[in-house]
Amino acid sequence: MHWSQQHSARPCERLFLPEAPHASEGFAVLADRKGGAHFLLIPVKTVAGMESPELLEPGTPNYFAAAWRGHDLLSGAAGRPIRRGDVGLALNPRHARTQDQFHIHIECLRPAVAQTLRRAALRATGVWTPVTIAGRSYQALRVMGNDLDGADPIALLANGVPEAGAAMGDYTLVVAGMEFPEGPGFILLASDGPAGELLLDPTCAIAATP
């Protein structure tokens, strides 16, 4: 690895490598090769996708929490400030991914999606409930907090949506930043439909809107 030879994270934007014997729990954040304000969080070890049972094992990193910590990179890539409520993270389902290596997309939300989510946030609770986003059905969950360190979206899906527990690989999972009247938090969206990445926008057009 470039890190072991030159102590540089390049071509990654960020690299987290714990000391042995936990080195395999590391991850990298890198720019998507398609360009735009689009980054990916990828574990350094091979993890196929959300169907991988080790994601629910004790000691496994909270990859969504790590991906959220990387959302500040979007402002530099877009050339303008990106608000909390403009950011989305997405993990695609098995049937809609291009490679069998777990990765979380870090991008802006599509403007229409962000608008719908802000309205849905007024009704969201700490229990998974149905919502319609971009004409498709999702289960939505409200999570409070400035970050996700105390709430792993993958575990919340596996333990909170009965039909998802036995078919995790069929589900997509989207996490959107949100400002609630009570404070900062997130809206989680889960569905066994198309890729959650379709709700995101690498051009960050939303950052140009008031």
N, C-alpha and C positions, 0 to 999 in steps of 0.2 A: 504493500500500500504506500501511497505517496506520503502518508503521515509517518509511517515507520522509517522511511528513508530520509525525508526532508523536514519532518515536523510541520508540514503545511497541509491544511484541509483541502486545498484545491484538488480537483475541480468542484468539490463540495463548498457550499456557502458556510456550513457549520458541521462540525463533527463532534460527537460525544462518544468517548471510549472509556468505560470504567476500567479500573485496575483489575488484573487477574485475581480471582477466577471468574469475574463477572464480565469479562471483555465482550462476550457474545451478546450481552444486553445493550450494546451500543447502537447508535443510529446516526444517520447523516441527513442533512437537508441540502438539497441541490436544486438548481434551476432546471425546469423542464426544457428538454432540448427543442421543443416547438417554439420557445420564446415567449415573450409577453411577461406579464406579472403573474407568474405561474411557477410554484415551487413544489417539490415533493419531499416528504419525509419517508425514508426507507431504512429498515433495520439492517444492521451489518450482517446478521445471520439470515439464512434462508427461511422465510415464513411465507407460505403460499398465499394465504388470504384470510378473510375473517372466519373461514371454516377451520382454521388451524387451532386445535385444542389448547396449544401452549399459551395462546393469548389470554386464556382464563385461569392459567396456573398462578399460584402465589409467586411473587417476585418478578413477574413479567412487567416490563416498563409500561406506563400509561402513554402509549404512542400519540393519542389525540392531545394529551396535555403538552407533550413535547412539540407537536405540530403547531399548536396554538402559540407557543412561545416563539415560533418562527414567523408569525404573521407580520411582524414589523418589517420584514424584508420587502413586503409588497409596496410600501411607500417609496422606497428607493427605486424599485423597478418601474413603478407607474409614474414617478416624477412628481407626485403630489401626495398630500396626506391622505391616509386611508383610515376611515372611522371604524370603530369597533363593530358597529352594526352593518358594515359593508363587507365583512370578512366571512368566508365560508370554508369549511374543511370537508372533504368527501373521500369516502372509501367505497370503491365500486364493488358490485357483486361479482361472483365467479363468472356468470354468463356474459358479463359486459366489460371484462378487463382484457388487456392485450398481453399481459405477462403474468406468470404464476409467481410473482414476488410481491408481497404486501407493500403497498405504498399509499400514503394519504396525500391528496391534492390540497394545496394551500393557494387559494385564489380569492378574488372578489365574488360576491353574489351578483347574479344578474339583477338589474334594477327592478324589474317587475316582481321577481322572486323576493327581493328584500322588502318591497312594499307589502306584499301579501303576508310575509312572515311577521312584519310589525303589527299587522291587524290580528293575525292568529295569536300573537304573543299575549294579547289582552285576555284570551280565553285559556291559554296553556296552563297546565298544572303540573304537579309532581307525579302524575299518573299518565301513562301513555294513552293518548286519545286521538281519534281520527281527525285529519285535516286534509284539505285539498290544496295542493300547491302546483301551479303551472298545469292545471287540468288533470293531475294525477293524485291518487290517494296515498297518504302517508300516515304513520303514527307519529305523534309529536309529544315531546317531553320537555318540561321546563327545568332548568338547572341553574341555581343561583351561584354567584361567585365571580371574582375577577379572573380566575383561571380554572383549569380543570384538574388541578392536582388532587382534589378530594373526590373526584367523580370520573370513573372510567366509562366513556360512552359504550364501549363494547360490552362490558359487564352489565351495564344498565339495560342494554338491549336483550342480552341473553337471559337475564333474570326477570325482566319486566314484561316481555312479550312472549307468551307461552309457545306460540307456533314458531317463533324464531329460534328458540333454544336448540331444536333438533335440525335446523336447516340454516345455520348462520351464513354459510357460503352463498345462499340465494338472496341475501339481504344487502342492500346498500345502506350506508349510514352517513348522514350529513350533519355537521355541527355548525351553527351560525351564531356569531356574536350578537348580543342583544343588550339594550339598555332598558330595563324595566323601571317603573316608578319607584320600586323598592331598592333599586341598585343594579349593578352589572350582573349579567348572567349569559345564558345560552339557550337556544332552542335546538333540540335534537330531532332529526327526522329519520325515520326508518321505513323501508319499503322493500318488498320482494319484486319490484318492477325494474325499470331501467336504471342506468348508472346515475348516481347522485351527482357526478361531475357535470351533468347536463344543466344543473342549477347554477353553475359557476361561470365566470367570465374572465378570461385572462387579459382582456383589454382594460379591465377596471373602469368601464364606462360610468359606473355608479359614482365614482369619486369626482366626476365633473358636474354632478347634479347638486343643487343646494340641499 
